[in-house]
Amino acid sequence: MSSKSNTQDELAGFQAEERCRKVATEKEDVECIPESQPTFMRAKVGAATNSPFGNNPLSNSFSAAPFKQSDFKPAIRQQEKKMISEGNWLVGDDSLGRVPIDYPLERTSRFIAEPASVIANRISNCLCLRSIEADFDNKRAIAKCNTLDHVRFRIRLFAPRKEEDGQRTIVEVQKRRGDTISFLRDCRAILNAAEGDGVDVPSEAVPVHINFDTASAMAGELKMEEESGEDILTKEIGSAVGLILRDELDLNIMAFECLIALVDPLRTLPDVALNACKTIVANDSKDKSASEIRGAIAALLRNGSLHDDEGDAIISDFNEILKNLALCLLSKTFANMLNKRCLETAIQDNSEWFLDTLIPSLVDAVKSAKDRPHDALYASDCLSNLLRASKDLLKRADEENALSALEEAKAFGSTHHKSLANATEKGITMLESYS
């Protein structure tokens, strides 16, 4: 299924949910959802127990099945109703501006019959639990948000127009940039939380391994080109390095996104992912690709940019994304190598880069948790894995005052960014035991 059709289905589902909610509200029974719910088609991935192909090498079957609007809700909904970030967004009940006459509200908006201060607290709590970075403007009742998927949107609270009856607060969520499906997922959680339904805490991704070459052959394309893991790795690393060396920032972002997918065992072959991790951190004088990647990462961590470009807000925005992607790449690389018990050897082979370049840069990223919590999250993950693998790095991190940086990041994350608070715990434990 194409990404365009996925986006249309998500948007259609969101709009249908809002229509059902309005009908229920008019009947003064919020829990009453009409039986005549719209029907859509979706792709289902399930075990191929009765596959017409017999023993299906995919171990999955793909089929289209109808579903009702209620299916849009998660099958397992983990809710958090405890307020852990009360006071981040302070909005007065009588301070909201009315919706201008000529201002069309977004479809991703909702009328809620509760005070603005209560709604603002619920939204702030939701953003914290879902680890969404937010900058709050209490006076204008605006929250500028940025997710780990680099989706940006704004949440704004309005008072109803004069001609509209009832003491209600309008919550509008307006997308500014990024993936629509990811935005709609967060938007639905925020609007539900604003109504007091609790917070849907996203669960960890479940790996789905699909052999797309086999799928194509089963569909009729019988010509399959076998390619070794080493050939795949060499080609992909070379392509990524070529994009990193370009001057266009959007191509640089594409390069790091490709590398992140390459080192993730849930998104590529496990053996290829591990070899990609080793290639990135290896101290091989003959392999210029590894040195180019490490040089780009070091430049982003030290200077915040790949090129000597000064500039406007757009260039600065691209550079912030690049730095975050570089930290994400390191986080996934070290986690995979630690899991396979080969991180310690890589550190010993390239100790100078780890000791003199990487550890100080990671500690600096953790120290900037209040301004860049997403960067601090990945930096904390990196530190936790590195400190578990090497006593030399543990000593170096202690010299850089990593413990105090992690403790401050945890204190901030506990009320603003749940994932950040969780990521700092292992590093704090390691450094406390060392001290």
KETORVO-308431 format. One line per 2 residues: number of its first residue (from 0); their letters; for each residue x, y, z of N, C-alpha, C. Coordinates in steps of 0.02 Angstrom, whole numbers, plus 50000, padded with zeros to 5 digits. Example, Ala and Ser with C-alpha at 12.3 -4.5 7.8 and 13.67 -1.06 7.14 Angstrom:
0	as	50660,49716,50390,50615,49775,50390,50660,49835,50390  50642,49888,50354,50684,49947,50357,50645,50002,50394
***
This chain:
0	ms	50043,49940,50000,50000,50000,50000,50044,50062,50000  50029,50109,49958,50071,50169,49952,50063,50214,50012
2	sk	50115,50257,50023,50112,50303,50079,50055,50352,50071  50038,50370,50008,49983,50417,49997,49917,50388,50020
4	sn	49905,50323,50003,49842,50292,50024,49840,50283,50099  49898,50268,50130,49901,50263,50203,49881,50329,50236
6	tq	49908,50383,50209,49892,50450,50236,49819,50466,50229  49790,50449,50170,49719,50462,50159,49676,50422,50206
8	de	49694,50358,50218,49655,50317,50264,49658,50344,50335  49718,50366,50357,49725,50394,50424,49683,50457,50431
10	la	49686,50501,50380,49649,50563,50383,49574,50550,50381  49553,50502,50340,49482,50485,50337,49458,50457,50404
12	gf	49500,50416,50434,49482,50389,50499,49475,50442,50552  49522,50489,50551,49520,50544,50600,49456,50585,50591
14	qa	49439,50602,50528,49379,50642,50515,49316,50603,50535  49315,50538,50521,49257,50498,50540,49248,50495,50615
16	ee	49305,50491,50651,49301,50490,50724,49272,50556,50751  49291,50612,50720,49265,50676,50741,49190,50682,50727
18	rc	49167,50656,50669,49096,50658,50653,49056,50617,50704  49082,50559,50721,49048,50518,50771,49045,50552,50838
20	rk	49099,50587,50856,49101,50621,50921,49050,50678,50923  49044,50715,50867,48996,50770,50865,48924,50745,50871
22	va	48909,50689,50837,48842,50660,50842,48827,50641,50914  48877,50610,50947,48867,50589,51016,48857,50648,51062
24	te	48893,50702,51050,48888,50762,51092,48819,50794,51084  48793,50796,51023,48727,50825,51012,48673,50786,51049
26	ke	48683,50722,51058,48635,50681,51095,48647,50682,51170  48696,50722,51191,48715,50729,51261,48733,50662,51293
28	dv	48766,50621,51253,48790,50557,51278,48855,50541,51243  48910,50560,51275,48975,50555,51242,48993,50482,51226
30	ec	48969,50436,51267,48987,50366,51257,48946,50331,51204  48896,50366,51179,48851,50336,51129,48879,50345,51060
32	ip	48908,50294,51032,48936,50297,50965,48888,50263,50916  48870,50295,50863,48820,50267,50817,48841,50200,50790
34	es	48792,50156,50780,48807,50090,50753,48826,50093,50680  48798,50142,50644,48812,50148,50572,48878,50183,50561
36	qp	48932,50147,50578,48999,50176,50570,49024,50165,50499  49063,50212,50473,49089,50203,50405,49137,50145,50400
38	tf	49139,50114,50343,49181,50056,50331,49235,50074,50281  49298,50054,50297,49354,50066,50252,49387,49999,50237
40	mr	49441,50001,50199,49479,49940,50185,49550,49952,50211  49579,49901,50241,49647,49907,50265,49685,49843,50249
42	ak	49751,49849,50249,49793,49790,50238,49809,49758,50304  49801,49693,50309,49814,49657,50371,49875,49612,50361
44	vg	49919,49611,50411,49977,49566,50409,49967,49514,50463  49962,49451,50444,49951,49399,50493,49986,49335,50475
46	aa	49982,49287,50519,50015,49224,50507,49983,49189,50447  50023,49162,50404,49998,49131,50343,49984,49057,50355
48	tn	49934,49043,50398,49919,48974,50415,49884,48938,50358  49841,48973,50321,49805,48942,50266,49824,48974,50200
50	sp	49887,48985,50191,49910,49019,50131,49901,48975,50070  49876,49002,50014,49869,48962,49953,49937,48943,49924
52	fg	49991,48974,49949,50058,48958,49924,50090,48902,49964  50053,48873,50011,50081,48819,50052,50124,48848,50107
54	nn	50184,48823,50112,50231,48846,50164,50259,48913,50142  50228,48966,50162,50246,49034,50139,50312,49056,50170
56	pl	50364,49069,50131,50429,49090,50160,50424,49157,50194  50373,49196,50180,50366,49261,50212,50343,49255,50284
58	sn	50312,49199,50301,50281,49189,50367,50229,49241,50382  50205,49276,50332,50153,49327,50340,50107,49324,50281
60	sf	50044,49340,50290,49996,49344,50235,49970,49414,50231  49960,49438,50171,49936,49506,50160,49866,49502,50131
62	sa	49818,49535,50162,49750,49533,50138,49715,49598,50154  49662,49612,50118,49621,49671,50131,49558,49650,50168
64	ap	49541,49687,50220,49483,49669,50260,49448,49733,50282  49381,49731,50286,49345,49791,50309,49352,49801,50383
66	fk	49348,49862,50406,49348,49875,50477,49305,49935,50492  49281,49939,50554,49240,49995,50576,49283,50049,50606
68	qs	49251,50106,50616,49287,50163,50643,49318,50148,50711  49286,50106,50752,49312,50090,50818,49380,50055,50815
70	df	49396,50025,50757,49460,49990,50750,49519,50038,50749  49506,50103,50740,49561,50151,50738,49594,50156,50807
72	kp	49558,50139,50860,49588,50142,50926,49636,50084,50935  49691,50094,50972,49740,50041,50981,49709,49979,51013
74	ai	49732,49921,50991,49706,49859,51019,49724,49854,51093  49784,49874,51110,49805,49876,51180,49821,49949,51196
76	rq	49779,49980,51236,49786,50051,51249,49814,50061,51319  49878,50076,51322,49910,50088,51387,49898,50161,51406
78	qe	49860,50172,51459,49841,50239,51478,49877,50261,51541  49894,50325,51542,49922,50357,51601,49876,50415,51619
80	kk	49850,50415,51679,49806,50469,51701,49836,50510,51757  49896,50490,51781,49928,50528,51833,49960,50590,51805
82	mi	49948,50647,51836,49977,50710,51812,50049,50715,51838  50098,50714,51791,50167,50718,51811,50200,50783,51789
84	se	50166,50823,51750,50196,50885,51725,50150,50945,51737  50115,50943,51792,50068,50997,51806,50106,51063,51816
86	gn	50086,51114,51782,50117,51179,51790,50162,51200,51733  50174,51155,51683,50216,51175,51626,50180,51225,51582
88	wl	50115,51218,51574,50076,51262,51531,50023,51296,51574  50035,51358,51591,49990,51396,51636,49947,51443,51596
90	vg	49885,51424,51586,49838,51464,51546,49780,51484,51591  49764,51549,51592,49708,51573,51631,49642,51557,51598
92	dd	49592,51542,51638,49527,51523,51611,49494,51580,51573  49507,51642,51593,49475,51700,51561,49522,51738,51514
94	sl	49580,51708,51498,49630,51744,51458,49630,51723,51385  49587,51677,51365,49588,51653,51296,49558,51704,51248
96	gr	49588,51709,51190,49559,51749,51137,49506,51710,51099  49458,51747,51073,49405,51714,51035,49429,51697,50965
98	vp	49398,51648,50935,49414,51630,50866,49393,51687,50819  49438,51714,50779,49420,51767,50733,49365,51744,50684
100	id	49325,51791,50662,49269,51775,50618,49293,51744,50553  49349,51770,50526,49373,51746,50462,49426,51692,50469
102	yp	49430,51660,50527,49481,51609,50539,49448,51539,50537  49463,51500,50485,49434,51432,50482,49474,51384,50526
104	le	49440,51353,50573,49474,51305,50617,49496,51243,50578  49552,51215,50598,49575,51153,50568,49527,51096,50584
106	rt	49527,51046,50541,49486,50987,50556,49512,50950,50617  49575,50959,50632,49605,50929,50691,49595,50976,50751
108	sr	49533,50991,50766,49515,51033,50824,49455,51002,50859  49444,51025,50921,49390,50995,50960,49363,51045,51011
110	fi	49297,51045,51021,49264,51085,51071,49258,51044,51135  49282,51071,51190,49282,51035,51254,49250,51079,51307
112	ae	49201,51052,51342,49163,51091,51391,49198,51089,51459  49259,51115,51461,49297,51119,51524,49341,51180,51523
114	pa	49364,51203,51582,49406,51263,51584,49473,51254,51548  49499,51309,51524,49562,51307,51486,49620,51284,51529
116	sv	49621,51304,51593,49677,51285,51636,49681,51209,51645  49624,51176,51651,49622,51104,51659,49646,51070,51595
118	ia	49622,51095,51538,49641,51065,51474,49715,51074,51461  49742,51133,51477,49813,51146,51466,49856,51099,51507
120	nr	49836,51085,51569,49873,51038,51611,49872,50968,51582  49814,50947,51557,49809,50880,51527,49853,50874,51465
122	is	49854,50926,51423,49894,50924,51362,49968,50923,51380  49988,50964,51429,50058,50965,51451,50079,50897,51476
124	nc	50036,50864,51513,50051,50797,51538,50058,50747,51481  50014,50753,51431,50017,50709,51373,50082,50718,51334
126	lc	50103,50779,51324,50165,50793,51288,50225,50764,51324  50224,50768,51390,50279,50740,51429,50282,50664,51423
128	lr	50225,50631,51431,50223,50558,51429,50239,50531,51360  50222,50569,51308,50238,50547,51240,50305,50574,51215
130	si	50342,50607,51260,50410,50632,51245,50410,50678,51184  50365,50727,51186,50361,50777,51133,50388,50843,51161
132	ea	50437,50869,51128,50467,50933,51149,50416,50989,51139  50410,51034,51187,50359,51086,51183,50386,51151,51212
134	df	50369,51206,51178,50385,51273,51200,50319,51309,51212  50304,51326,51275,50239,51352,51294,50239,51428,51297
136	dn	50187,51457,51266,50174,51529,51271,50110,51537,51311  50117,51551,51376,50058,51554,51419,50011,51611,51402
138	kr	50040,51667,51382,49999,51726,51368,49953,51716,51308  49981,51685,51255,49942,51675,51193,49909,51606,51191
140	ai	49921,51565,51242,49892,51497,51246,49912,51455,51185  49978,51456,51170,50005,51419,51113,50061,51373,51138
142	ak	50063,51313,51113,50117,51266,51125,50148,51246,51059  50212,51260,51050,50248,51240,50989,50283,51174,51003
144	cn	50266,51124,50964,50287,51055,50979,50331,51027,50924  50376,50982,50945,50422,50948,50899,50431,50877,50923
146	tl	50418,50828,50880,50421,50757,50900,50488,50727,50880  50499,50665,50903,50560,50629,50885,50561,50612,50811
148	dh	50504,50613,50778,50501,50601,50706,50511,50665,50666  50530,50719,50701,50540,50785,50670,50476,50812,50639
150	vr	50421,50797,50671,50356,50826,50652,50344,50886,50697  50328,50942,50667,50315,51003,50706,50242,51023,50698
152	fr	50213,51042,50754,50144,51065,50753,50133,51113,50811  50076,51149,50808,50058,51196,50860,49991,51177,50890
154	ir	49987,51186,50955,49924,51177,50991,49902,51245,51016  49840,51263,51002,49816,51329,51024,49747,51322,51055
156	lf	49736,51358,51108,49672,51359,51142,49635,51424,51126  49571,51417,51110,49529,51474,51094,49467,51474,51138
158	ap	49438,51533,51146,49370,51538,51172,49322,51538,51112  49261,51513,51121,49214,51510,51064,49196,51580,51041
160	rk	49169,51584,50980,49144,51648,50955,49083,51669,50996  49068,51734,50993,49014,51761,51035,48947,51728,51020
162	ee	48935,51712,50957,48870,51685,50939,48863,51611,50957  48918,51579,50979,48915,51508,50997,48898,51502,51071
164	dg	48852,51457,51086,48828,51450,51154,48874,51404,51194  48869,51409,51260,48903,51362,51305,48972,51386,51325
166	qr	48993,51364,51384,49059,51379,51410,49106,51323,51387  49134,51332,51329,49177,51281,51301,49245,51310,51281
168	ti	49295,51266,51279,49362,51284,51256,49376,51248,51191  49404,51284,51144,49421,51254,51079,49495,51237,51080
170	ve	49511,51174,51064,49580,51151,51058,49595,51138,50984  49643,51173,50957,49662,51164,50887,49734,51140,50883
172	vq	49745,51087,50845,49812,51060,50832,49826,51070,50758  49878,51108,50743,49892,51127,50674,49962,51102,50654
174	kr	49965,51060,50605,50029,51033,50581,50067,51087,50543  50132,51090,50555,50176,51137,50520,50225,51102,50474
176	rg	50248,51043,50493,50297,51008,50452,50302,50936,50474  50317,50892,50426,50330,50822,50443,50279,50773,50416
178	dt	50287,50711,50437,50246,50656,50413,50175,50661,50439  50126,50655,50394,50056,50663,50413,50031,50607,50457
180	is	50051,50545,50443,50027,50489,50483,50052,50495,50555  50115,50512,50563,50143,50521,50630,50108,50579,50665
182	fl	50094,50633,50629,50058,50689,50658,49989,50670,50682  49951,50634,50641,49883,50615,50660,49883,50569,50721
184	rd	49934,50527,50726,49938,50483,50784,49947,50523,50849  49992,50572,50847,50002,50614,50906,49942,50660,50918
186	cr	49913,50686,50864,49857,50731,50869,49798,50698,50904  49783,50636,50884,49727,50600,50914,49740,50590,50989
188	ai	49801,50572,51007,49817,50561,51077,49811,50626,51117  49831,50682,51088,49828,50746,51123,49755,50768,51133
190	ln	49714,50762,51082,49644,50782,51088,49606,50737,51136  49622,50673,51135,49589,50628,51184,49611,50645,51255
192	aa	49675,50660,51264,49699,50678,51330,49667,50744,51354  49657,50791,51307,49627,50855,51325,49556,50845,51352
194	eg	49522,50793,51330,49454,50779,51354,49453,50739,51418  49513,50719,51442,49516,50681,51504,49514,50606,51496
196	dg	49528,50582,51435,49526,50509,51422,49591,50474,51440  49638,50509,51471,49703,50478,51485,49749,50486,51425
198	vd	49810,50462,51433,49862,50470,51381,49879,50402,51352  49875,50396,51286,49898,50336,51252,49973,50339,51247
200	vp	50007,50297,51286,50080,50295,51285,50102,50249,51229  50141,50273,51181,50161,50230,51125,50203,50172,51148
202	se	50189,50114,51121,50227,50054,51138,50286,50047,51091  50333,50003,51109,50392,49993,51068,50373,49957,51004
204	av	50412,49970,50952,50398,49940,50887,50408,49864,50888  50364,49828,50854,50370,49756,50848,50399,49740,50780
206	pv	50454,49702,50777,50485,49690,50712,50442,49646,50667  50438,49665,50604,50405,49625,50554,50454,49614,50498
208	hi	50482,49554,50493,50534,49539,50444,50500,49514,50380  50509,49549,50326,50478,49532,50262,50531,49529,50208
210	nf	50532,49475,50172,50578,49468,50116,50543,49494,50054  50558,49555,50035,50521,49587,49980,50539,49556,49913
212	dt	50600,49529,49906,50618,49496,49843,50574,49433,49834  50565,49395,49887,50522,49336,49882,50450,49356,49868
214	as	50428,49412,49899,50360,49435,49886,50350,49453,49813  50400,49485,49783,50395,49504,49713,50393,49443,49669
216	am	50433,49392,49686,50433,49330,49646,50365,49295,49650  50335,49295,49709,50269,49264,49717,50217,49302,49678
218	ag	50227,49367,49668,50178,49407,49632,50187,49400,49557  50238,49364,49534,50247,49353,49462,50313,49376,49435
220	el	50352,49415,49473,50417,49437,49450,50468,49383,49471  50478,49334,49429,50516,49275,49447,50591,49285,49443
222	km	50614,49339,49414,50685,49352,49409,50709,49384,49473  50747,49347,49511,50772,49371,49575,50849,49373,49572
224	ee	50876,49431,49586,50948,49439,49587,50973,49430,49658  51014,49378,49668,51041,49366,49734,51101,49413,49745
226	es	51103,49443,49803,51156,49491,49818,51179,49477,49889  51243,49470,49898,51270,49454,49963,51263,49513,50010
228	ge	51264,49498,50076,51260,49551,50126,51317,49600,50121  51376,49575,50104,51434,49619,50097,51425,49668,50039
230	di	51397,49643,49984,51385,49688,49926,51333,49741,49943  51281,49721,49979,51229,49768,49999,51259,49822,50043
232	lt	51300,49801,50092,51330,49848,50139,51376,49897,50103  51418,49872,50060,51466,49915,50024,51430,49967,49982
234	ke	51377,49944,49947,51340,49990,49903,51304,50043,49944  51271,50023,49998,51232,50071,50038,51277,50120,50075
236	ig	51332,50096,50103,51378,50141,50137,51407,50191,50088  51426,50167,50029,51454,50212,49978,51404,50265,49956
238	sa	51341,50245,49948,51290,50294,49929,51279,50346,49983  51278,50324,50046,51268,50370,50101,51325,50420,50106
240	vg	51386,50396,50099,51445,50441,50103,51443,50491,50046  51423,50469,49987,51417,50515,49931,51368,50571,49945
242	li	51312,50555,49979,51263,50606,49996,51288,50652,50053  51327,50624,50099,51354,50665,50154,51401,50718,50127
244	lr	51438,50702,50075,51488,50748,50047,51457,50802,50004  51392,50796,49989,51359,50848,49949,51345,50909,49991
246	de	51335,50966,49958,51323,51029,49993,51249,51038,50011  51205,51001,49979,51133,51009,49992,51114,50977,50058
248	ld	51084,51015,50102,51067,50990,50169,51014,50935,50168  50967,50940,50121,50916,50888,50118,50946,50821,50098
250	ln	50997,50821,50057,51031,50759,50039,51072,50733,50098  51101,50777,50137,51136,50756,50198,51088,50721,50246
252	im	51028,50748,50253,50978,50717,50296,50959,50647,50270  50951,50642,50204,50935,50577,50175,50990,50526,50189
254	af	51053,50548,50187,51109,50503,50200,51106,50474,50270  51094,50517,50320,51091,50493,50389,51030,50449,50401
256	ec	50974,50464,50368,50916,50422,50375,50929,50352,50346  50966,50349,50291,50984,50284,50262,51030,50245,50309
258	li	51078,50279,50339,51124,50246,50384,51088,50220,50447  51040,50259,50472,51002,50237,50531,50963,50174,50515
260	al	50933,50171,50456,50897,50110,50436,50945,50052,50427  51006,50066,50404,51055,50014,50390,51080,49981,50454
262	vd	51087,50018,50509,51114,49989,50571,51059,49961,50616  50997,49968,50596,50941,49945,50637,50923,49873,50617
264	pl	50932,49824,50663,50918,49754,50645,50844,49741,50634  50800,49787,50653,50729,49779,50641,50709,49803,50571
266	rt	50755,49837,50538,50737,49866,50472,50780,49840,50416  50832,49802,50432,50872,49770,50381,50895,49702,50407
268	lp	50933,49665,50368,50956,49599,50390,51001,49607,50451  50992,49566,50503,51032,49574,50564,51107,49572,50552
270	dv	51130,49527,50509,51202,49524,50495,51227,49586,50460  51188,49611,50413,51207,49673,50378,51208,49731,50426
272	al	51159,49734,50471,51155,49788,50520,51217,49789,50565  51237,49730,50589,51295,49726,50634,51359,49746,50597
274	na	51367,49723,50536,51427,49741,50497,51428,49816,50482  51369,49845,50472,51366,49917,50460,51388,49955,50523
276	ck	51367,49931,50581,51388,49963,50644,51464,49960,50651  51492,49902,50637,51564,49894,50643,51601,49939,50593
278	ti	51573,49946,50534,51605,49988,50484,51607,50061,50506  51554,50084,50537,51550,50155,50556,51600,50173,50610
280	va	51612,50128,50658,51657,50144,50714,51726,50114,50705  51737,50076,50652,51802,50042,50644,51858,50091,50629
282	nd	51918,50075,50653,51978,50116,50640,52018,50082,50584  51991,50087,50524,52022,50054,50466,52049,50108,50420
284	sk	52114,50113,50415,52145,50166,50374,52130,50156,50300  52115,50094,50280,52100,50081,50209,52028,50099,50191
286	dk	51985,50103,50240,51914,50117,50227,51900,50191,50238  51897,50228,50185,51886,50300,50190,51813,50316,50207
288	sa	51768,50269,50191,51697,50281,50205,51685,50291,50280  51716,50248,50321,51706,50252,50393,51732,50319,50420
290	se	51790,50340,50397,51818,50403,50421,51776,50463,50400  51746,50459,50340,51702,50514,50318,51640,50518,50362
292	ir	51612,50461,50379,51552,50461,50421,51568,50487,50490  51622,50462,50520,51641,50486,50586,51659,50560,50586
294	ga	51691,50583,50532,51707,50654,50527,51645,50697,50524  51595,50673,50487,51532,50711,50483,51497,50712,50551
296	ia	51497,50656,50586,51466,50654,50652,51502,50701,50700  51568,50699,50700,51607,50743,50744,51594,50816,50730
298	al	51589,50834,50665,51575,50904,50647,51507,50926,50671  51457,50882,50665,51390,50899,50688,51387,50906,50764
300	lr	51422,50862,50800,51420,50866,50873,51459,50926,50900  51514,50943,50867,51555,50999,50892,51528,51066,50869
302	ng	51512,51071,50804,51495,51136,50774,51421,51145,50760  51383,51090,50760,51312,51095,50745,51296,51099,50671
304	sl	51346,51089,50628,51333,51092,50556,51388,51053,50519  51371,51032,50458,51419,50997,50416,51461,51045,50374
306	hd	51432,51102,50358,51465,51150,50313,51473,51216,50349  51512,51259,50320,51522,51326,50349,51465,51371,50325
308	de	51404,51353,50342,51346,51392,50320,51316,51429,50378  51312,51493,50369,51282,51534,50420,51214,51552,50395
310	gd	51174,51557,50436,51117,51581,50408,51054,51589,50442  51005,51581,50396,50936,51595,50415,50908,51538,50456
312	ai	50845,51546,50474,50812,51496,50516,50804,51429,50481  50796,51431,50415,50787,51368,50378,50850,51325,50381
314	is	50908,51357,50369,50971,51320,50372,50984,51295,50443  50970,51337,50492,50978,51316,50561,50934,51257,50578
316	df	50873,51257,50551,50826,51203,50563,50852,51138,50534  50878,51140,50473,50907,51081,50442,50966,51054,50483
318	ne	51008,51098,50507,51066,51077,50546,51046,51045,50612  50993,51069,50642,50968,51038,50704,50944,50967,50691
320	il	50910,50957,50635,50887,50890,50617,50947,50844,50604  50997,50870,50569,51057,50830,50555,51092,50808,50618
322	kn	51099,50854,50666,51132,50836,50728,51093,50783,50766  51027,50789,50767,50985,50740,50800,50991,50672,50766
324	la	50993,50671,50700,51000,50608,50663,51068,50576,50677  51120,50617,50682,51186,50590,50697,51187,50556,50765
326	lc	51156,50587,50815,51152,50557,50881,51109,50494,50881  51056,50495,50843,51013,50436,50836,51053,50378,50805
328	ll	51093,50393,50754,51135,50343,50722,51183,50311,50772  51216,50353,50812,51262,50327,50862,51226,50285,50914
330	sk	51167,50307,50935,51129,50271,50985,51111,50201,50962  51086,50195,50901,51067,50129,50874,51129,50086,50861
332	tf	51183,50118,50839,51245,50081,50826,51273,50050,50889  51279,50089,50942,51307,50064,51005,51261,50012,51038
334	an	51196,50022,51033,51149,49974,51063,51155,49907,51028  51160,49907,50962,51165,49844,50925,51231,49809,50941
336	ml	51286,49847,50943,51351,49817,50956,51357,49792,51028  51329,49828,51075,51330,49804,51144,51290,49740,51151
338	nk	51235,49736,51117,51194,49675,51119,51231,49615,51090  51273,49628,51040,51312,49574,51008,51381,49565,51039
340	rc	51395,49601,51093,51457,49594,51131,51520,49610,51090  51515,49660,51048,51574,49680,51009,51590,49754,51016
342	le	51556,49789,51060,51568,49860,51068,51635,49873,51103  51653,49833,51152,51715,49844,51189,51775,49839,51143
344	ta	51774,49790,51097,51830,49782,51050,51835,49843,51004  51779,49868,50980,51779,49927,50936,51807,49988,50973
346	iq	51791,49995,51037,51816,50052,51076,51892,50047,51084  51917,49987,51096,51989,49978,51104,52027,49993,51039
348	dn	51997,49975,50983,52030,49986,50918,52030,50059,50898  51983,50098,50924,51978,50168,50904,51969,50212,50966
350	se	52010,50200,51016,52001,50232,51082,52009,50307,51079  52053,50332,51037,52066,50404,51034,52003,50442,51014
352	wf	51967,50417,50965,51906,50451,50942,51852,50450,50996  51846,50393,51030,51796,50388,51083,51813,50433,51143
354	ld	51876,50432,51164,51896,50468,51224,51898,50544,51214  51929,50565,51159,51942,50637,51150,51887,50674,51113
356	tl	51850,50639,51071,51799,50672,51029,51728,50657,51053  51714,50593,51061,51644,50573,51070,51618,50587,51140
358	ip	51654,50566,51192,51629,50574,51260,51616,50647,51278  51663,50693,51266,51648,50764,51282,51588,50791,51244
360	sl	51581,50771,51180,51525,50796,51140,51458,50769,51166  51457,50706,51187,51395,50677,51214,51376,50709,51280
362	vd	51425,50723,51322,51410,50756,51385,51382,50826,51373  51411,50862,51325,51385,50928,51308,51313,50924,51283
364	av	51297,50872,51244,51229,50864,51220,51180,50851,51277  51202,50813,51327,51160,50800,51385,51149,50864,51425
366	ks	51200,50905,51429,51194,50968,51467,51143,51016,51435  51129,51008,51371,51081,51051,51336,51011,51022,51336
368	ak	50995,50981,51386,50931,50946,51387,50872,50993,51387  50877,51050,51421,50820,51096,51425,50805,51128,51358
370	dr	50856,51139,51317,50846,51169,51252,50836,51118,51197  50870,51060,51203,50866,51009,51150,50855,50940,51182
372	ph	50796,50927,51209,50785,50863,51244,50792,50802,51200  50775,50807,51136,50782,50749,51092,50855,50731,51083
374	da	50898,50781,51076,50970,50767,51071,50996,50736,51136  50974,50764,51192,50996,50737,51256,50973,50665,51266
376	ly	50915,50648,51240,50891,50579,51244,50939,50531,51211  50957,50544,51148,51002,50499,51112,51072,50500,51142
378	as	51095,50558,51165,51161,50563,51196,51163,50522,51260  51109,50524,51299,51106,50484,51361,51107,50410,51346
380	dc	51072,50390,51293,51073,50319,51272,51144,50299,51253  51178,50341,51215,51247,50326,51195,51293,50318,51256
382	ls	51288,50365,51302,51330,50362,51361,51317,50299,51402  51254,50282,51410,51237,50222,51449,51268,50160,51420
384	nl	51266,50153,51354,51294,50093,51321,51370,50094,51322  51400,50152,51311,51473,50157,51310,51502,50144,51379
386	lr	51471,50171,51431,51497,50163,51499,51494,50091,51522  51445,50054,51497,51440,49983,51514,51492,49941,51479
388	as	51520,49967,51424,51567,49928,51384,51640,49942,51400  51655,50000,51430,51725,50019,51439,51736,50058,51503
390	kd	51783,50035,51543,51801,50072,51604,51839,50136,51589  51877,50135,51534,51913,50196,51514,51864,50252,51497
392	ll	51810,50235,51462,51760,50285,51445,51722,50307,51507  51713,50261,51554,51681,50278,51617,51722,50330,51655
394	kr	51788,50320,51657,51832,50368,51690,51830,50435,51654  51831,50434,51587,51830,50496,51548,51765,50534,51558
396	ad	51710,50498,51561,51645,50531,51572,51642,50562,51642  51672,50529,51691,51673,50556,51758,51714,50621,51760
398	ee	51768,50624,51722,51808,50685,51718,51770,50742,51686  51723,50726,51642,51683,50777,51608,51620,50796,51648
400	na	51615,50772,51710,51556,50787,51753,51491,50762,51721  51495,50701,51693,51436,50673,51661,51381,50658,51711
402	ls	51399,50641,51772,51348,50623,51821,51301,50681,51836  51329,50740,51848,51286,50798,51862,51244,50816,51802
404	al	51272,50809,51741,51235,50823,51680,51176,50776,51673  51187,50711,51686,51133,50662,51680,51080,50673,51734
406	ee	51101,50691,51794,51052,50703,51847,51008,50763,51831  51038,50817,51804,50998,50875,51784,50950,50857,51727
408	ak	50975,50818,51680,50932,50797,51624,50874,50754,51649  50888,50710,51698,50834,50668,51725,50781,50711,51760
410	af	50805,50760,51799,50757,50804,51834,50713,50841,51785  50742,50865,51731,50702,50900,51680,50656,50851,51644
412	gs	50682,50793,51627,50642,50744,51590,50583,50717,51630  50589,50714,51696,50535,50687,51737,50472,50729,51732
414	th	50478,50793,51714,50419,50836,51709,50407,50860,51637  50453,50846,51591,50445,50871,51523,50454,50818,51468
416	hk	50492,50765,51482,50511,50718,51428,50524,50650,51460  50474,50607,51461,50479,50544,51497,50535,50499,51471
418	sl	50544,50495,51405,50596,50452,51377,50665,50475,51398  50675,50540,51402,50739,50567,51424,50754,50545,51496
420	an	50704,50551,51540,50713,50531,51609,50731,50457,51615  50699,50415,51575,50713,50344,51577,50783,50328,51550
422	at	50804,50366,51498,50869,50352,51466,50928,50368,51510  50920,50413,51557,50976,50434,51599,50990,50387,51657
424	ek	50944,50343,51673,50949,50303,51735,51009,50257,51735  51021,50221,51679,51077,50174,51678,51144,50210,51684
426	gi	51151,50266,51649,51213,50304,51653,51226,50330,51723  51173,50354,51756,51180,50379,51824,51202,50323,51871
428	tm	51172,50264,51863,51191,50207,51905,51264,50188,51896  51288,50187,51833,51357,50170,51819,51405,50220,51850
430	le	51391,50284,51843,51436,50336,51868,51435,50340,51944  51377,50327,51974,51374,50327,52047,51415,50270,52076
432	sy	51412,50212,52044,51451,50155,52068,51526,50166,52058  51543,50203,52006,51615,50218,51993,51642,50267,52043
434	s	51601,50317,52060,51623,50368,52109,51630,50337,52178
***
